[in-house]
Amino acid sequence: MKAFYFIVFLTGLCRLNAQDTIVYKNGLRTPVLLKEISPSEIRYKREGMSDGPDYVISKADVDRVVYKNGVSETFQPPAAPVQESVQSPVLQAPEGLSYHEKIDYRTAKKNYRTLKELALSHPNANRQQTLMGLARDISQHKNAQDGTRTGAIVCGGLAIGGTFLYALSYALSNRSEPAFYTPPAILGGLAVALGSVSIVYNIRLRDKRKEFVNLYNE
C-alpha cells in the first residue's frame, strides 16, 4: 500500500513538473500549457485542459515564466525610446507668442493672396495690420509697374512703326509732312515717360517687399 501511494506521489510530481508555470508580478503562480509568447501577450491553455480554449494575458502583468524543463524567462519592461534632439526649422517668437517660419525676398514676390495669408497668420497680432497694409501696397505697386511697363512697350512700338512710315513717305515724296513725324515723336516721348514711371514703381516695389520681409521676420 505504501508503495502504491509513493507511485501516485511520483506520478503527480512528474505531472506537475511537466507543466509550464506563469509567475505574475503579484507573486501568484499558475501552472499552464504555454502556446505562444508574443512581444506583448502570452497565450496558454489551463492545466489539465489541453483541448480547452486558449487564454491570453498581457506580458506587462507577468514577472516571468518557468518552462517545464526548469528554464526561467524573465520579462523586463520595454526601454523608453530615446528621442533625438532635432533642431527646429522655425524661429522662436517673443514670449507668449507661437512660432513662425522665416521668409525671404522671393516669398514677398508672390501674389497678394499669399502675402495676405502670411500677414494674417503672423503670431504677433500687432503686426498683422501693418503687414496687411504692406501687402496691399505691394499689390498696387506691382499692378502700376506692369501697367506702365506695358504702356511704354506699346507706345515705343507705335513710335517705331510711325518713324518707319515717316521715313518711307519722305523717301517717296522727298519732303516731310507733320502728319507723319508728329505722332511718332509724341508716342516716343510717351514711351520714355511711361518707362521712367515704371522704373520708379519698380524701385518702390522692391523697397516695400524688403520692408514686408524684415517686419515679418522680426
C-alpha positions in Angstrom: 0.0 0.0 0.0 2.8 2.4 0.9 4.4 1.6 -2.5 1.2 2.4 -4.2 0.9 5.9 -2.6 4.6 6.5 -3.3 4.0 5.7 -7.0 1.0 8.1 -7.1 3.0 10.8 -5.5 5.8 10.4 -8.0 3.3 10.5 -10.9 1.7 13.7 -9.6 5.1 15.3 -9.1 6.2 14.4 -12.6 2.9 15.7 -14.0 3.4 19.0 -12.1 6.9 19.3 -13.3 5.7 18.6 -16.9 3.7 21.9 -16.8 4.8 25.4 -17.6 4.3 28.0 -14.9 3.4 31.7 -15.1 4.6 33.8 -12.3 2.7 37.1 -12.0 4.2 40.3 -10.6 1.9 40.0 -7.6 3.6 36.6 -6.8 0.8 34.4 -8.0 2.0 31.2 -9.7 -0.3 29.4 -12.2 0.6 26.1 -13.9 -0.3 26.3 -17.6 0.5 24.9 -21.0 2.2 27.7 -22.9 1.2 28.0 -26.5 2.7 31.3 -27.7 4.7 34.2 -26.3 4.5 37.4 -28.5 6.1 40.7 -27.9 3.1 41.9 -25.9 1.0 38.9 -24.9 1.2 35.3 -23.6 -1.2 32.7 -25.0 -1.8 29.5 -23.0 -4.2 26.7 -22.0 -5.2 25.9 -18.5 -3.7 23.0 -16.7 -5.4 19.7 -17.5 -7.4 21.4 -20.3 -5.2 20.7 -23.4 -8.4 20.6 -25.5 -9.9 23.7 -23.9 -9.9 27.3 -25.1 -6.8 29.5 -25.4 -6.3 32.2 -22.8 -4.4 35.4 -23.4 -2.8 37.7 -20.9 -0.6 40.8 -21.2 3.1 40.4 -20.6 3.0 43.6 -18.6 1.4 41.7 -15.8 3.9 38.8 -15.8 7.2 38.7 -14.0 8.5 35.5 -15.6 7.6 32.1 -16.9 9.1 28.8 -15.9 9.1 26.2 -18.6 8.6 22.6 -17.9 12.3 21.9 -18.4 13.1 24.2 -15.5 14.3 27.1 -17.6 13.0 30.5 -16.4 12.5 33.6 -18.6 12.0 37.0 -17.0 10.2 39.8 -18.8 11.6 43.3 -18.4 9.5 46.4 -19.3 10.5 47.8 -22.7 13.0 50.6 -22.5 11.7 54.1 -23.2 12.6 55.3 -26.7 15.4 57.8 -26.9 14.3 60.9 -28.6 17.0 62.6 -30.7 17.3 66.3 -30.5 16.3 67.8 -33.8 16.9 71.5 -34.5 13.6 73.2 -35.3 13.5 75.0 -38.7 11.3 77.8 -37.2 12.2 80.8 -35.2 11.3 81.3 -31.6 9.0 84.3 -31.3 8.8 86.6 -28.2 7.4 85.1 -25.0 3.7 84.5 -25.2 3.6 84.1 -29.0 3.8 81.0 -31.1 6.4 80.1 -33.7 6.6 81.2 -37.3 9.0 80.4 -40.1 11.3 82.9 -41.8 10.5 84.2 -45.3 12.8 85.6 -47.9 12.6 88.1 -50.6 11.3 85.5 -53.1 8.3 84.9 -50.9 7.5 88.6 -51.0 7.3 88.4 -54.8 4.3 86.1 -54.7 0.7 87.3 -55.3 -1.4 89.3 -53.0 -3.4 86.3 -51.7 -0.3 84.6 -50.5 1.0 87.8 -48.8 -2.4 88.3 -47.2 -2.4 84.8 -45.7 1.1 85.3 -44.4 0.1 88.6 -42.8 -3.0 87.2 -41.1 -1.1 84.1 -39.9 1.7 86.1 -38.1 1.7 85.2 -34.4 2.1 88.9 -33.4 -1.4 90.4 -33.8 0.1 93.9 -33.6 2.0 93.4 -36.8 -0.8 91.8 -38.8 -2.5 95.1 -39.8 0.9 96.6 -40.8 1.8 93.6 -42.8 -1.7 93.7 -44.5 -1.1 97.3 -45.5 2.3 96.4 -46.9 0.7 93.5 -48.8 -1.8 95.9 -50.4 1.0 98.4 -51.3 3.0 95.6 -52.9 0.0 94.6 -55.0 -0.8 98.1 -56.1 2.8 98.9 -57.0 3.0 95.7 -58.9 -0.1 96.5 -60.9 1.1 100.0 -61.6 4.6 98.8 -62.6 3.0 96.2 -65.0 0.6 98.8 -66.5 3.3 101.5 -67.1 5.7 98.9 -68.5 3.1 97.6 -70.9 2.2 101.2 -71.9 5.8 102.0 -72.5 6.3 98.9 -74.7 3.1 99.7 -76.8 3.9 103.3 -77.3 7.5 102.5 -78.1 6.3 100.0 -80.7 3.9 102.5 -82.3 6.6 105.2 -82.3 9.0 102.9 -84.1 6.2 102.0 -86.6 5.4 105.7 -87.1 9.0 106.6 -87.6 9.2 103.9 -90.3 6.2 105.3 -92.1 7.6 108.8 -91.8 10.9 107.7 -93.3 9.1 105.8 -96.1 6.9 108.9 -97.0 9.9 111.1 -97.0 11.8 108.8 -99.3 8.9 108.6 -101.7 7.9 112.3 -101.7 11.2 113.8 -100.8 9.5 116.0 -98.3 8.5 115.8 -94.6 4.9 116.1 -93.6 3.9 116.9 -90.0 1.2 114.3 -90.1 3.9 111.6 -90.3 6.6 112.8 -87.9 4.5 114.3 -85.1 2.7 111.2 -83.9 5.9 109.1 -83.7 7.6 111.9 -81.7 4.7 112.1 -79.3 4.5 108.3 -78.9 8.2 108.1 -78.4 8.1 110.7 -75.7 5.2 109.0 -74.0 7.1 105.6 -74.1 10.1 107.2 -72.4 7.8 108.8 -69.8 6.0 105.6 -69.0 9.2 103.7 -68.9 10.6 106.1 -66.3 7.5 105.8 -64.2 7.7 102.0 -64.4 11.3 102.2 -63.1 10.1 104.4 -60.2 7.4 101.9 -59.3 9.9 99.0 -59.6 12.2 100.7 -57.0 9.3 101.4 -54.6 8.0 97.8 -55.1 11.4 96.4 -54.2 11.5 98.6 -51.0 8.0 97.5 -50.0 8.9 93.9 -50.4 12.0 94.3 -48.3 10.0 96.1 -45.6 7.5 93.2 -45.6 10.2 90.6 -45.2 12.0 92.5 -42.5 8.9 93.2 -40.5 7.6 89.6 -40.8 11.0 88.1 -39.7 11.5 90.4 -36.7 
